[in-house]
């Protein structure tokens, strides 16, 4: 009964079927019929022209985007708990060739325009200090909170005013979208997002993520950087096929709804223990060491998340019986 990460969830059967269907001779790298359909499929999805690139990891999607948006001698503003700071082993600096991360605070790993504006105001406009070039936000955040379209738009407006690019880490963008009930366009490009890391692996994919460029002028640079970074797979059709299968019939949204609903079921069993509101598929609960031990002894896997807290993550395929047992166990602590 595992609740430690949606990364560990199985691939959806339709994804595996799509991989099998792509298992035939075709053009190598990204010249195949599946890869050729990505730009059009995502342009239709977002309601605007985009360029779409498959990669194998969210780290690659994030860092390729940031490398195109931020030169080596400048900086990226992000939350201090952002995945690019805490969980990517210095990859942003590696991919950008040396760009600095400027770390900001914000409740639930959310950035606000005021916090960004204040941080920018503290940087002297001279050669002795690194000047910012981009902002990176995560939706849903590392603590499971969701940026609404108006919040993204406020950051996007600030970015535009200060001449900064805006990147969104959307490892759980599907969960954020179904939670907000807003349109994908309003949550991204209409709000000023320049590049989006579109997550599929956590949501039923096998090993395929997408990098979406709303600034299509960056496409040639991303193509070169993807090759140089070792992410231009010779059989890229298998990644493209997965992504198209997830988009087909809105499977990506159905999976996210299932994961979010599972999280809500657990949240109802722990109203007094929630560290943050449950807005996507992550829960952070206040428990004692003894209570955490009891949950583990009952057969539940999860991450401890600092003193007196645990993190639970639900997945698209979460088994109902395991959910019921965990909800009962939490309520019974």
C-alpha positions in Angstrom: 0.0 0.0 0.0 2.3 2.6 -1.3 1.7 6.3 -1.1 5.2 7.7 -1.3 5.2 8.9 -4.9 3.1 8.9 -8.1 6.4 8.4 -9.9 6.2 4.8 -8.8 2.7 4.2 -10.3 2.4 1.9 -13.3 2.0 3.1 -16.8 -1.6 3.2 -18.1 -2.5 0.2 -20.3 -3.3 2.5 -23.2 0.2 3.9 -23.0 1.7 0.4 -23.2 -0.6 -0.3 -26.2 0.6 2.8 -27.9 4.2 1.8 -27.4 3.5 -1.6 -28.9 1.7 0.0 -31.9 4.8 2.2 -32.5 7.0 -0.9 -32.5 7.7 -1.0 -36.2 10.2 0.5 -38.6 10.0 4.3 -39.0 12.3 7.3 -39.2 14.8 7.7 -36.4 15.1 10.4 -33.8 12.1 12.8 -34.1 11.4 12.4 -37.8 8.7 9.7 -37.2 5.0 10.0 -37.8 4.2 10.2 -34.0 6.7 13.0 -33.3 5.5 14.9 -36.3 2.0 15.1 -34.8 3.1 16.6 -31.5 3.2 20.2 -32.5 -0.3 20.0 -34.0 -1.8 18.0 -31.1 -0.5 20.4 -28.5 -1.4 23.5 -30.5 -5.0 22.2 -30.7 -4.9 21.5 -26.9 -3.7 25.0 -26.0 -5.6 26.9 -28.7 -2.4 28.6 -29.9 0.6 27.7 -32.0 3.3 25.9 -29.9 6.3 23.8 -30.4 6.5 20.5 -28.5 9.5 18.4 -27.7 9.6 15.0 -26.0 12.2 14.3 -23.4 12.6 11.4 -20.9 12.6 13.3 -17.6 11.0 16.3 -15.9 14.5 17.5 -15.0 15.5 17.6 -18.6 12.3 19.5 -19.6 12.8 22.0 -16.8 16.5 22.6 -17.4 16.4 22.7 -21.2 13.7 25.3 -21.0 15.6 27.3 -18.4 18.8 27.1 -20.5 17.0 28.7 -23.4 15.4 31.4 -21.3 18.4 32.3 -19.1 22.0 32.9 -20.2 24.9 31.5 -18.0 25.7 34.9 -16.5 22.2 35.6 -15.2 19.8 34.2 -12.7 16.5 32.4 -12.2 14.1 33.3 -9.5 12.3 30.4 -7.8 11.0 29.2 -4.5 13.6 27.7 -2.1 11.6 24.5 -2.1 11.3 24.3 -5.9 12.2 21.0 -7.5 14.9 22.7 -9.6 16.6 23.7 -6.3 16.0 20.8 -4.0 15.7 17.7 -6.2 17.7 18.2 -9.5 21.3 17.9 -8.2 22.4 21.2 -9.7 21.1 20.3 -13.1 19.8 23.9 -13.8 23.4 25.2 -13.4 24.7 22.4 -15.5 22.3 22.9 -18.4 22.5 26.7 -18.3 26.3 26.7 -18.0 26.3 28.5 -14.7 23.1 30.5 -14.2 22.3 31.2 -10.5 19.1 30.3 -8.7 17.8 33.1 -6.5 15.7 31.5 -3.8 12.5 33.1 -2.5 10.0 32.3 0.3 6.3 31.7 0.0 3.6 29.7 1.8 3.2 26.2 0.4 6.1 26.8 -2.1 4.1 29.4 -3.9 5.6 32.7 -5.2 3.8 36.0 -5.2 4.4 39.0 -7.4 5.3 41.0 -4.2 8.0 38.5 -3.2 9.4 38.5 -6.7 9.3 42.3 -7.0 11.0 42.7 -3.6 13.8 40.3 -4.5 14.4 42.1 -7.8 14.5 45.4 -6.0 17.3 44.1 -3.7 19.6 43.4 -6.6 21.7 46.3 -7.6 21.7 47.1 -11.3 25.5 46.9 -11.7 28.1 44.4 -12.8 28.9 43.2 -9.3 25.6 41.4 -8.9 23.9 38.7 -11.0 20.8 40.1 -12.7 17.7 37.9 -13.1 16.5 36.7 -16.4 13.7 34.3 -15.6 11.1 33.2 -13.1 10.2 29.5 -12.5 7.1 28.4 -10.7 5.7 24.9 -10.1 2.0 24.0 -10.6 0.9 22.2 -8.6 3.6 23.2 -6.1 5.9 20.9 -4.2 3.4 21.1 -1.4 0.4 20.4 -3.5 -1.0 23.9 -3.8 -2.4 25.1 -7.1 -1.8 28.4 -8.8 -5.0 29.7 -10.3 -5.0 31.5 -13.6 -5.2 35.0 -12.0 -2.2 34.2 -9.8 -0.1 33.1 -12.8 -1.3 36.1 -14.7 -0.2 38.4 -11.9 3.3 36.9 -12.0 3.3 37.0 -15.8 2.5 40.7 -15.8 5.3 41.3 -13.3 7.7 39.3 -15.5 6.7 41.3 -18.5 7.2 44.6 -16.7 10.7 43.6 -15.5 11.7 41.9 -18.8 11.9 38.4 -17.3 10.9 35.1 -18.9 8.4 32.9 -17.2 8.8 29.1 -16.9 6.3 26.7 -15.4 7.3 23.3 -14.0 4.1 21.3 -14.7 5.1 17.9 -13.5 1.6 17.8 -12.0 -0.1 20.2 -14.4 -3.0 17.8 -15.0 -3.7 17.7 -11.3 -3.6 21.4 -11.1 -5.8 21.9 -14.1 -8.6 19.6 -12.9 -8.4 21.1 -9.4 -8.7 24.7 -10.7 -11.5 24.0 -13.2 -9.9 26.7 -15.4 -8.8 26.5 -19.0 -5.3 25.2 -19.9 -4.7 28.3 -22.0 -5.7 30.7 -19.2 -3.4 28.8 -16.8 -0.4 29.0 -19.1 0.2 31.1 -22.3 -2.5 33.6 -21.8 -1.1 34.3 -18.3 2.4 35.0 -19.8 4.1 31.6 -19.5 6.9 31.3 -22.1 7.7 27.6 -21.6 6.0 24.7 -19.8 7.3 21.4 -18.6 4.3 19.2 -19.2 4.4 16.1 -17.0 3.1 12.7 -18.1 5.2 10.2 -16.1 3.5 10.9 -12.7 0.1 10.7 -14.4 0.2 7.3 -16.2 3.1 7.7 -18.7 6.1 5.4 -18.8 9.1 7.5 -19.6 7.9 10.5 -21.6 7.5 14.1 -20.7 6.9 17.1 -23.0 8.5 20.5 -23.2 6.1 23.1 -24.6 7.3 26.3 -26.1 4.8 29.2 -26.3 7.8 31.2 -27.6 8.2 29.3 -30.7 11.3 31.3 -31.7 13.2 29.2 -29.1 12.5 25.9 -30.9 15.7 25.7 -32.9 17.8 26.3 -29.8 15.9 23.7 -27.9 16.4 21.2 -30.7 20.2 21.7 -30.5 20.3 21.7 -26.7 18.2 18.5 -26.5 20.7 16.7 -28.7 23.7 18.1 -26.9 22.2 17.1 -23.6 21.8 13.5 -24.7 18.0 13.6 -24.8 17.5 13.1 -28.5 16.6 9.4 -28.5 17.1 7.5 -31.7 13.7 5.8 -31.2 11.8 8.9 -30.1 8.6 7.5 -31.6 8.0 5.5 -28.4 8.0 8.7 -26.4 5.7 10.6 -28.8 3.3 7.6 -29.0 2.9 7.6 -25.2 2.2 11.3 -25.1 -0.4 11.1 -27.9 -2.1 8.2 -26.2 -2.4 10.3 -23.0 -3.9 13.2 -24.9 -6.3 11.0 -26.8 -9.8 11.2 -25.3 -8.4 13.3 -22.4 -6.9 10.3 -20.7 -4.4 12.7 -19.0 -7.3 14.5 -17.3 -9.2 11.4 -16.3 -6.1 10.0 -14.6 -5.6 13.3 -12.8 -9.2 13.4 -11.6 -8.8 9.9 -10.2 -5.6 10.8 -8.3 -7.1 14.0 -7.0 -10.3 12.2 -5.8 -8.2 9.7 -4.0 -6.3 12.5 -2.2 -9.6 14.1 -1.2 -10.8 10.9 0.3 -7.8 10.8 2.5 -8.1 14.5 3.4 -11.6 13.9 4.7 -10.1 11.4 7.2 -7.5 13.9 8.5 -9.0 17.4 8.7 -7.1 18.4 11.8 -3.8 17.1 10.6 -3.5 18.8 7.2 -0.4 21.1 7.0 -1.7 22.6 3.7 -5.1 22.5 1.9 -5.3 19.4 -0.4 -5.7 20.9 -3.9 -4.1 18.2 -6.0 -2.8 14.7 -5.2 -0.4 15.4 -2.3 -1.2 15.4 1.4 1.1 16.7 4.2 0.0 15.5 7.6 1.1 16.3 11.1 1.8 13.1 13.0 4.0 12.1 15.8 6.9 9.6 15.4 4.8 7.0 17.1 1.9 7.6 14.8 4.1 7.3 11.8 5.5 4.1 13.1 2.0 2.7 13.6 1.0 3.6 10.0 4.1 1.8 8.7 3.5 -1.2 10.8 0.0 -1.3 9.2 1.6 -1.7 5.8 1.6 1.9 4.4 4.6 3.4 2.7 5.2 7.2 2.6 7.9 9.8 3.0 8.7 11.6 6.2 8.8 15.3 5.4 10.6 17.1 8.2 9.9 16.8 12.0 6.4 15.8 12.8 5.2 15.6 9.1 4.6 12.9 6.5 3.8 13.2 2.8 1.2 11.0 1.1 0.9 11.0 -2.7 -2.0 9.4 -4.5 -1.9 8.0 -8.0 -4.2 7.5 -11.0 -4.6 3.8 -10.2 -4.9 4.0 -6.4 -6.6 0.9 -5.2 -9.9 1.6 -3.4 -9.3 -1.0 -0.7 -5.9 0.5 0.2 -7.5 4.0 0.3 -10.2 2.9 2.6 -7.7 1.2 4.9 -5.4 4.2 5.0 -8.3 6.6 5.6 -9.5 4.4 8.5 -6.0 4.2 9.9 -5.5 7.9 9.8 -8.9 8.6 11.4 -8.1 6.1 14.1 -4.8 7.6 15.2 
